Every structure is written in structure tokens, then in C-alpha cells.
Amino acid sequence: MNEFIIDGRPVPFVEGQTVAAALVAAGRVAWRTTRVRHRPRGVFCGIGVCFDCLVTIDGAGGRRACLVPARQGMNVTTGETVTTGESAGTTTTVTTVAAEEGDDE
């Protein structure tokens, strides 16, 4: 099975899927929040026009998850404090992803 790591957890993907498509298929529809109002963001346009799906991939920040093909072993971080559904109240803090100017409108 193909999988990459996001915020320390494995996510399966099929060949040809983008990082965003694999996250949505795994049930994760938001992976960052806006800076001011902390509104959830994930895939919005899905074609690389907006900046809602930003992640850090293998140390390179500001990558659009909807444009990057998933590949075996890649390390993705979101910059969010994630509460997992596996054990209520468990949180993981990860590296911050830079947001685009004006993303909180």
C-alpha cells in the first residue's frame, strides 16, 4: 500500500492522487486555519488558484496540496494543532505553514 506521513500519521493514497485528494479520501477535509478568525481551510478550488490547501512538504513550505502528487514516504506537515478522533483530547503540535496575505476575508 502506498502512504505518506502527515503530522506524524500515515495516509494511504492511490497512484496519481494529489496530497489533497488523498487527505479528503482519508476523511480529512481541513488541515489549516486562517490566522485571524481561525476558520478551517482545506481544498477550495482544487486547481491551484487559491491558497486554502497550503502545507509543508519535505520541508518546503507554502505548497498547494491540490497540485502536488502524493508519493511514497513524503513528509507533510500542516501547521495545525490536530485533535485526533482515535483518542479524544489527544493533540499533536506541528510546524507552522505560512498563510497568504488576506486569507481571512
C-alpha positions in Angstrom: 0.0 0.0 0.0 1.2 3.5 -0.8 1.2 6.0 2.0 2.8 9.3 3.0 3.1 10.8 6.5 1.0 13.9 7.6 1.6 15.4 11.0 3.2 12.1 12.1 0.4 9.9 10.9 0.2 7.7 7.7 -2.3 8.5 5.0 -2.9 5.9 2.2 -3.1 7.0 -1.4 -3.5 5.6 -4.9 -1.2 6.3 -7.7 -2.0 9.6 -9.4 -3.8 11.2 -6.4 -2.7 14.6 -5.2 -1.9 15.1 -1.5 -5.2 17.0 -1.1 -7.2 14.2 -2.8 -5.6 11.6 -0.5 -6.4 13.7 2.6 -10.1 14.1 1.5 -10.3 10.4 0.7 -9.0 9.6 4.2 -11.7 11.9 5.7 -9.6 14.9 6.5 -11.3 17.9 4.8 -9.5 20.7 6.7 -5.8 20.9 7.7 -5.1 24.5 8.5 -7.0 27.6 9.8 -6.9 31.3 8.9 -4.7 33.5 11.1 -7.3 35.9 12.5 -10.6 34.0 12.9 -9.2 30.5 12.9 -11.6 29.3 10.3 -10.9 25.8 8.9 -9.3 25.5 5.4 -8.6 22.6 3.1 -9.3 22.2 -0.6 -11.4 25.0 -2.0 -10.7 25.3 -5.8 -8.7 22.1 -6.2 -6.8 23.5 -9.2 -4.1 25.7 -7.6 -5.8 29.1 -8.0 -6.5 29.7 -4.3 -4.2 29.2 -1.3 -6.5 27.4 1.1 -4.8 24.0 0.9 -1.2 25.1 1.9 1.0 22.5 3.5 4.7 21.9 4.1 6.1 19.0 2.1 9.5 17.6 2.9 10.5 20.9 4.5 9.3 23.1 1.6 6.6 25.4 2.9 3.7 27.1 1.1 3.0 24.1 -1.2 -0.6 23.7 -2.6 -1.7 20.2 -1.6 -4.1 20.1 -4.6 -1.1 20.4 -7.1 1.4 18.0 -5.5 1.2 14.4 -6.5 1.3 12.1 -3.4 4.4 9.9 -3.3 5.6 7.1 -1.1 7.3 8.3 2.1 6.8 12.0 1.7 6.5 14.0 4.9 3.7 16.5 5.1 3.0 19.0 7.9 0.1 21.3 8.3 0.9 23.8 11.0 -2.2 23.0 12.9 -2.8 21.6 16.4 -4.7 18.5 15.5 -7.2 16.7 17.7 -7.4 13.1 16.6 -10.6 11.1 16.6 -8.7 8.0 17.8 -8.4 9.2 21.4 -10.5 12.2 22.3 -8.4 15.1 23.6 -5.1 13.9 22.1 -3.3 16.7 20.3 -0.2 16.9 18.2 1.6 20.2 17.5 3.4 20.5 14.2 5.4 23.1 12.2 3.5 26.3 11.1 2.6 26.8 7.5 2.8 30.4 6.2 -0.6 31.6 5.1 -1.2 34.0 2.2 -1.9 37.7 2.8 -5.7 38.3 3.1 -6.7 34.7 3.5 -9.1 35.6 6.4 -11.6 37.6 4.4 
